[in-house]
Amino acid sequence: MKQVLQLRVSQHLALTPQLQQSIRLLQLSTLELNQEIEVALAENPLLERADDPMQSTVTLSSDGTLKRANGEEAFDASASNYTGDVASDAVNQATDSFASSEFDPAERRADDLAATDWNSSERRSESEDDERDVSHANIVTVTLREHLLGQLALKKLSDRDRGLVAVLIEALEEEGYLGEELEDILEMLPDELAIEMEELSTALCLLQSFDPPGIGARSASECLALQLKRDERGPAHDASPAARELALKLVTENLGLLAARDFTRLRRIYQCDDDELRDAHMLIKRLAPHPGRAFAKNESNYVVPDVIVRKVKNTWQAFLNPEVMPKLSINQAYARVLREQRGTDGAANMGSRLQEARWLIKNVQQRFDTILRVAEAIVERQRQFFTHGEVAMRPLVLREIADTLGLHESTVSRVTTQKFMLTPLGVFELKYFFGSHVATDAGGAASSTAIRALIRQLVAAENAKKPLSDSKIAEMLGEQGIVVARRTIAKYRESLRIPPVSLRKTL
C-alpha cells in the first residue's frame, strides 16, 4: 500500500477540564462537595474559605443540649438519643477467660457498678430533674451485654456456673436471641473443663430468667413463650389466666397460623369464640419479639437541605440554604505576590493554581445557581403539593424541566440526585417530585405519588374486619376517574409496605 498524507476538517465536542469539573461538582452531594473543597484547599494555597464548615457541627454537652463547635447552643436534645459505642468481646475470648483462674465476671461487674456509684449521696443532693436526666442518660448507654453481666454479678453462683452464663451472654445476637446451638457452643469450650450438656442447658435457663423477658430464646416462639410465663412482671402479668393459657398455646403450637391471621382454623382447633381469641391475640401483640432491641445503638442519619421552600405573600418560593453554600475566595496575599513576581520561573506554576482556584469558585457558584433554577421550576409545577399534600402531586418528568430551563435531561438528573428540599411537609429529595403518570377518564393524568397517597388513605379508613382487597381499591379509584389495574395497586401497596388483605384482617 502507498502511504499518503491527507488533511481533513471536522468538528467534535471536547470536554475541557473546566467543563469536566463543573459536571463532577453538579452531581456531588453537599457532604461530597465539602470534601472536594477541603482537598482543593489543602492543595491550592491561592484558594481560601471564609466560612468554617465545622460551625454547623454539633456536639452533645453535659447538660443534655447540643452545642455548635463555636460554643453556641444548637437546639435542645435529650441525651437518650445518643449512645456510646462500647465494643463487645468475642465468644472465644469469653471461653479463654472462663478457662483461666482469673476470670470472675461477678467481681469485674461489681467493680464497674461501684465505680459508677448510681446512688451516691452527691447525686441525691442534686435536684430531681437533674437526677432524672443523668440516670436516664446512664441507662441508655448500657449495652445488652453489660446489662446482663450486671444481673449475673448479683447472682450467688459458683465460678463454673457463672462462667457458663457469661459464655452464653457473649453468644447472644444484638436482638437478644441465642443464634448458635448449644451443641456448637459446647464444642467451642475447652475439653479439659469437661462441661456436660446438662450444665450448659441449666446455664441457659438461668440466662432466660434475666431481664428483659425473652432474652436467650432460640426462636420467636420460645421468646414469646418466655414472656408469657413471666407472672410477676412483663406484659402478661395483668392478663387473665385463660387469655395467658390460650396465648401460650398459640405461640408454641400454631404461631404460623396466627401470623397468617387464619382465625377460622384457630377457632376450630382450640374450640374458642371470637372474644377469647381476640384477648389472646391482643396479649401476644403486647409482647416484644426482639427483647434486645431496646439496648441497640441507634444511629440517626441527618440530611442537610440544599433548598428551602417558604410561602411568601401566598406564593411558594424556593431559596438556597445559606448554611451549605461555601464562601470561597482568592487569597489576596498570594495573588499580590504573584503579580509582583510575574515573569519569573515560579510564577507560571502559581498562575495555573490561580486559574484552578477561579474555575472552582465559578463552578461551585454555577452548581448552586443550577440547583436553584431546577428547584424553582419544581416548586412552580408542584404548587398544589405544598398546599394540599401528596394527593395533589401532579405528574412530572425530567424532560419537562429540562425543556423549560434549556438544560439536558442528564443535567437535571444530576441536579435532582442527592439534593434535598426542606418544605413545611418535611424534607424530600428533589427526585421525589418526579413520577410516572396514570391516565384518567377525563383525559388527564394522575401522579403515581398521588395514587399511593390515596391508597394509604383508603387502607387507613377501611374496616379492619373487612379490609379492602387490591381489586376493590382499583374499583374505588376507578369511581374517582383514575384507571389503575389491580397489579399496579399491588405494586404500589407493596412499595408503601402495606400488608395484603389477609394480614390486615382482624377479629
C-alpha positions in Angstrom: 0.0 0.0 0.0 1.1 3.5 -0.8 1.3 5.9 2.1 -0.3 9.3 1.6 -1.0 12.4 3.7 -4.5 13.8 3.9 -5.8 17.0 5.5 -9.4 16.8 6.9 -11.5 19.4 8.6 -14.1 18.2 11.2 -15.9 19.3 14.3 -16.3 17.4 17.5 -17.3 18.1 21.1 -14.4 18.3 23.6 -14.8 18.4 27.3 -12.4 21.0 28.7 -11.1 20.5 32.3 -13.3 23.3 33.5 -16.4 21.6 32.0 -15.5 18.3 33.5 -15.1 19.8 36.9 -18.5 21.6 36.5 -20.2 18.3 35.7 -18.5 16.5 38.6 -19.4 19.2 41.1 -23.0 19.2 39.9 -23.6 15.5 40.8 -22.0 15.7 44.2 -24.0 15.8 47.4 -23.4 18.5 50.0 -21.1 16.3 52.1 -19.1 15.2 49.0 -18.9 18.8 47.8 -17.3 19.9 51.1 -14.9 17.0 50.9 -13.9 18.1 47.4 -13.4 21.7 48.6 -11.3 20.6 51.5 -9.0 18.7 49.2 -8.7 21.7 46.9 -7.9 24.0 49.9 -5.1 21.7 51.0 -3.6 21.5 47.6 -4.0 25.1 46.3 -2.6 27.9 48.5 -4.3 30.6 46.4 -7.8 29.3 47.5 -9.2 30.1 50.8 -12.6 29.7 52.6 -14.2 32.4 54.6 -16.7 30.2 56.4 -16.0 27.3 58.7 -17.9 24.1 57.8 -17.3 22.9 61.4 -19.5 25.7 62.7 -22.5 23.6 61.7 -21.1 20.6 63.6 -22.9 19.9 66.9 -21.8 18.0 69.9 -23.7 16.8 73.0 -22.9 18.8 76.1 -23.1 17.6 79.7 -26.4 19.4 80.3 -28.2 17.5 77.6 -28.1 20.2 75.0 -26.5 20.2 71.6 -23.7 22.8 71.1 -22.1 24.0 68.0 -18.3 24.0 67.6 -18.2 27.7 68.5 -20.0 27.1 71.8 -23.4 28.3 70.7 -26.4 26.3 71.6 -27.8 24.5 68.5 -31.1 23.1 69.9 -32.3 21.2 72.9 -32.0 17.4 72.7 -32.3 14.6 75.1 -29.1 12.7 75.9 -31.1 9.5 75.4 -30.8 9.9 71.6 -27.1 9.3 71.7 -25.5 6.1 72.9 -21.9 5.3 73.5 -20.0 2.8 71.2 -18.9 0.0 73.5 -17.1 -2.8 71.9 -18.0 -6.4 72.8 -15.5 -9.3 73.1 -15.8 -12.4 71.0 -17.1 -15.7 72.3 -13.6 -17.3 72.1 -12.3 -14.5 74.4 -15.0 -15.4 76.9 -14.1 -19.1 76.8 -10.4 -18.2 77.3 -11.2 -16.1 80.3 -13.5 -18.8 81.6 -10.7 -21.4 81.4 -8.3 -19.1 83.2 -8.4 -18.8 87.0 -8.5 -15.0 86.9 -11.9 -14.9 85.2 -14.6 -13.6 87.6 -17.3 -11.6 85.8 -19.1 -11.0 89.1 -16.1 -9.2 90.7 -15.4 -7.3 87.4 -19.0 -6.2 87.1 -19.2 -5.3 90.8 -16.2 -3.1 90.4 -17.9 -1.3 87.4 -21.1 -0.8 89.4 -19.1 0.6 92.4 -17.2 2.9 90.1 -20.4 4.2 88.6 -21.9 4.9 92.0 -25.5 5.0 90.9 -26.9 6.1 94.2 -24.2 8.3 95.6 -25.0 10.9 98.2 -23.8 13.6 95.9 -26.3 12.7 93.2 -29.1 12.6 95.7 -28.2 16.1 96.8 -28.9 17.4 93.2 -32.3 18.4 92.0 -34.8 15.8 91.0 -34.8 16.9 87.3 -31.0 16.7 87.1 -31.1 13.3 88.7 -33.7 12.0 86.3 -31.7 13.3 83.3 -28.4 11.9 84.4 -29.8 8.5 85.4 -31.7 8.3 82.1 -28.5 9.1 80.2 -26.6 6.4 82.0 -29.3 3.8 81.4 -29.4 4.2 77.7 -25.6 3.9 77.3 -25.6 0.5 78.9 -25.3 -2.3 76.2 -27.2 -5.5 76.4 -24.1 -7.4 77.3 -23.4 -5.0 80.2 -27.0 -5.2 81.4 -26.9 -9.0 81.6 -23.5 -9.1 83.2 -24.7 -6.7 85.8 -27.6 -9.1 86.7 -25.1 -12.0 86.7 -22.9 -10.2 89.2 -25.8 -10.2 91.7 -26.4 -13.9 91.5 -24.9 -16.3 94.1 -23.4 -18.9 91.8 -20.2 -20.9 91.6 -17.4 -19.7 89.4 -18.1 -22.6 87.0 -21.8 -21.7 86.5 -21.1 -18.0 86.4 -18.6 -18.6 83.6 -21.1 -20.7 81.6 -23.7 -18.0 81.8 -21.1 -15.4 80.7 -20.2 -17.6 77.7 -23.9 -17.7 76.7 -24.2 -13.9 77.1 -21.3 -13.4 74.7 -23.0 -15.7 72.1 -26.2 -13.6 72.1 -27.2 -11.6 69.0 -28.0 -7.9 69.1 -31.7 -8.6 69.2 -31.3 -10.9 72.2 -31.6 -14.3 70.5 -29.1 -17.2 71.0 -28.0 -17.6 67.4 -25.9 -20.7 68.0 -27.0 -24.2 69.0 -25.9 -25.4 72.5 -24.0 -28.3 70.8 -21.9 -25.9 68.8 -21.2 -23.8 71.9 -20.2 -26.9 73.9 -17.7 -27.9 71.2 -16.1 -24.4 71.4 -15.4 -24.9 75.2 -12.1 -26.4 76.2 -12.1 -30.2 76.6 -10.2 -30.1 79.9 -13.1 -28.4 81.6 -15.3 -31.5 81.0 -18.5 -29.5 80.7 -21.7 -31.5 80.2 -24.7 -30.5 78.1 -26.9 -30.6 81.2 -24.8 -27.9 82.8 -25.0 -25.7 79.7 -28.8 -26.2 79.5 -29.1 -25.1 83.2 -27.0 -22.0 82.4 -29.3 -21.2 79.5 -32.4 -21.5 81.8 -30.7 -19.1 84.3 -30.0 -16.6 81.5 -33.6 -16.8 80.3 -34.7 -15.7 83.7 -32.9 -12.4 83.3 -34.4 -9.1 82.2 -35.5 -8.2 79.6 -38.1 -11.1 79.4 -37.5 -13.4 76.4 -33.7 -13.0 76.4 -31.7 -16.0 75.3 -34.5 -17.5 73.2 -33.6 -19.6 70.2 -36.7 -18.8 68.2 -39.6 -16.3 68.1 -41.9 -18.9 69.5 -39.7 -19.5 72.5 -39.1 -15.8 73.0 -42.9 -15.1 73.2 -43.5 -18.1 75.4 -40.8 -17.0 77.9 -42.6 -13.6 78.2 -46.0 -15.2 78.7 -44.6 -17.3 81.5 -43.4 -14.3 83.5 -46.2 -13.9 86.1 -44.5 -11.4 88.4 -43.7 -8.8 85.7 -44.0 -8.2 82.0 -46.9 -7.6 79.7 -48.7 -10.8 80.7 -48.9 -10.2 84.4 -52.2 -8.4 84.3 -53.9 -10.8 81.7 -56.5 -13.3 82.7 -55.3 -16.9 83.2 -57.5 -18.1 80.3 -56.1 -15.5 77.9 -52.5 -16.3 79.0 -53.1 -20.0 78.6 -54.6 -19.7 75.1 -51.8 -17.2 74.1 -49.2 -19.7 75.2 -50.7 -22.4 73.1 -50.9 -20.2 70.1 -47.2 -19.1 70.2 -45.9 -22.6 70.9 -48.2 -24.7 68.6 -49.6 -22.5 65.8 -47.6 -19.3 65.6 -47.6 -19.7 61.8 -51.4 -19.7 61.6 -51.6 -16.7 63.9 -49.1 -14.8 61.7 -51.3 -15.7 58.6 -54.4 -14.5 60.6 -56.2 -17.7 59.9 -58.6 -17.1 62.7 -61.2 -19.6 61.4 -58.8 -22.6 61.8 -57.6 -21.3 65.1 -61.1 -21.1 66.5 -61.8 -24.6 65.3 -58.5 -26.0 66.7 -58.9 -24.6 70.2 -62.7 -24.5 70.4 -62.8 -20.9 71.4 -65.0 -17.9 70.4 -64.0 -14.6 68.9 -63.7 -12.8 72.3 -61.3 -15.4 73.7 -59.2 -15.5 70.6 -59.2 -11.7 70.4 -58.0 -11.4 74.0 -55.2 -13.8 73.4 -54.2 -12.1 70.2 -54.1 -8.7 71.8 -51.9 -10.1 74.6 -49.4 -11.6 72.1 -49.3 -8.2 70.3 -48.1 -6.6 73.5 -45.1 -8.8 73.7 -41.6 -7.9 72.4 -40.4 -10.2 69.7 -36.9 -8.6 69.8 -36.1 -8.2 73.5 -32.5 -6.9 72.9 -33.6 -4.1 70.5 -34.0 -1.6 73.4 -30.3 -1.8 74.0 -29.2 -1.5 70.4 -27.3 1.5 69.3 -29.5 3.9 67.4 -27.6 5.8 64.7 -29.5 8.7 63.2 -28.8 9.9 59.7 -29.3 13.6 59.3 -29.9 15.3 55.9 -28.9 18.9 55.3 -31.3 20.5 52.8 -29.9 22.4 49.8 -33.1 24.3 49.1 -35.7 25.8 51.5 -39.3 26.3 50.4 -41.4 29.0 52.1 -44.6 30.7 51.5 -44.1 34.4 50.7 -47.2 36.6 50.1 -49.4 33.5 49.3 -46.8 32.2 46.8 -44.4 29.3 47.3 -40.8 30.3 46.7 -37.5 28.3 46.8 -34.4 29.7 48.4 -30.9 28.3 48.6 -29.8 27.2 52.1 -27.0 29.6 53.0 -25.6 27.1 55.5 -24.5 24.7 52.7 -23.0 27.4 50.4 -19.2 27.6 50.9 -17.7 31.1 50.8 -14.7 30.7 48.6 -12.3 33.4 47.5 -8.8 34.1 46.2 -6.1 34.6 48.8 -5.1 38.2 48.2 -1.7 37.9 49.8 -0.6 35.2 47.4 -2.3 36.9 44.5 -0.3 40.1 45.2 2.9 38.2 45.4 2.1 36.6 42.1 1.5 39.9 40.4 4.8 41.3 41.7 6.8 38.2 40.5 5.1 37.9 37.1 7.5 36.6 34.5 9.7 34.7 36.9 10.3 30.9 36.8 7.9 30.1 39.7 5.1 32.4 38.6 4.0 30.1 35.8 3.1 27.3 38.3 1.4 29.7 40.6 -0.5 31.2 37.7 -2.0 27.8 36.9 -3.0 27.5 40.6 -4.7 30.8 40.4 -6.7 29.7 37.3 -7.7 26.5 39.0 -9.0 28.4 42.1 -11.0 30.8 39.8 -12.5 27.8 38.0 -13.5 26.1 41.3 -15.1 29.3 42.6 -17.0 29.8 39.4 -18.2 26.1 39.1 -19.3 26.0 42.7 -21.4 29.1 42.2 -22.8 27.7 38.9 -23.7 24.5 40.7 -25.9 26.3 43.3 -27.4 28.5 40.6 -28.5 25.4 38.6 -29.9 23.8 41.7 -31.9 26.9 42.5 -33.3 27.1 38.9 -34.4 23.5 38.9 -35.9 23.8 42.4 -37.9 26.9 41.4 -39.2 25.1 38.3 -40.3 22.1 40.5 -42.0 24.4 43.0 -43.8 26.2 40.2 -45.2 22.9 38.9 -46.0 21.3 42.2 -47.7 24.3 44.0 -50.7 22.2 44.9 -48.5 19.6 46.6 -47.1 22.2 49.1 -50.7 23.3 49.8 -52.6 20.0 49.9 -50.0 17.3 50.3 -49.3 14.1 48.3 -52.8 13.7 47.0 -52.3 16.9 44.9 -49.0 15.8 43.3 -49.0 16.2 39.6 -47.1 14.0 37.1 -43.7 15.4 36.2 -40.8 14.1 34.2 -37.2 15.3 33.8 -37.7 16.3 30.1 -40.4 18.9 31.2 -38.0 20.7 33.5 -35.1 20.3 31.0 -37.1 21.9 28.2 -38.3 24.7 30.4 -34.8 25.6 31.6 -32.9 24.8 28.4 -30.9 22.1 30.0 -30.2 18.5 29.1 -32.1 15.7 30.9 -28.8 14.3 32.2 -28.1 17.7 33.8 -31.5 17.7 35.5 -30.9 14.2 36.7 -27.6 15.1 38.3 -29.2 18.1 40.0 -32.0 16.1 41.5 -29.9 13.3 42.8 -28.8 13.6 46.5 -30.1 17.1 46.7 -32.8 17.8 49.3 -35.6 20.3 49.7 -36.9 21.5 53.1 -40.7 22.1 52.9 -43.4 22.6 55.5 -44.4 18.9 54.9 -40.9 17.6 55.5 -37.5 17.1 53.8 -37.7 15.5 50.3 -35.1 14.6 47.7 -35.6 16.6 44.5 -36.2 13.3 42.6 -39.3 12.7 44.8 -41.3 15.3 42.9 -40.8 13.3 39.6 -43.0 10.3 38.9 -44.9 8.4 36.3 -48.5 9.1 35.5 -51.7 7.2 35.1 -54.5 8.1 32.7 -57.8 9.3 34.0 -61.3 9.1 32.4 -61.3 12.8 31.8 -58.3 12.5 29.6 -55.8 13.9 32.1 -53.2 12.1 34.2 -52.6 11.4 37.8 -49.3 11.1 39.5 -48.2 7.8 40.9 -47.3 9.6 44.2 -50.9 10.9 44.4 -52.2 7.4 43.8 -50.0 6.0 46.6 -51.4 8.6 48.9 -54.9 7.7 48.0 -54.2 4.0 48.6 -52.8 4.9 52.0 -55.9 6.9 52.9 -58.2 4.2 51.8 -56.4 1.5 53.8 -56.3 3.7 56.9 -60.1 4.2 56.7 -61.0 0.6 55.9 -63.0 -1.7 58.2 -60.5 -3.9 60.0 -62.9 -6.8 60.0 -63.4 -6.5 56.2 -60.2 -4.9 54.7 -60.1 -3.7 51.1 -58.6 -6.1 48.5 -56.5 -4.8 45.7 -59.4 -5.3 43.2 -61.7 -3.3 45.5 -59.2 -0.4 45.8 -58.8 -0.4 42.0 -62.6 -0.2 41.7 -62.8 2.7 44.2 -60.1 4.6 42.3 -62.0 3.9 39.1 -65.0 5.6 40.6 -62.9 8.7 41.1 -61.9 8.6 37.4 -58.4 7.0 37.9 -58.0 3.9 35.8 -55.5 1.6 37.6 -55.0 -2.1 37.2 -55.1 -4.5 40.1 -51.4 -5.4 39.6 -50.5 -1.8 39.7 -52.4 -1.4 43.0 -50.5 -4.4 44.4 -47.1 -2.9 43.3 -47.9 0.5 44.9 -49.2 -1.2 48.1 -46.0 -3.2 48.4 -43.9 -0.1 47.9 -45.9 1.5 50.8 -45.2 -1.6 53.0 -48.9 -2.2 53.4 -49.5 -6.0 54.1 -52.0 -7.8 51.9 -55.7 -8.1 52.8 -55.2 -11.5 54.5 -52.7 -10.0 57.0 -54.7 -6.8 57.6 -57.8 -8.7 58.8 -58.6 -8.6 62.5 -61.3 -10.3 64.6 
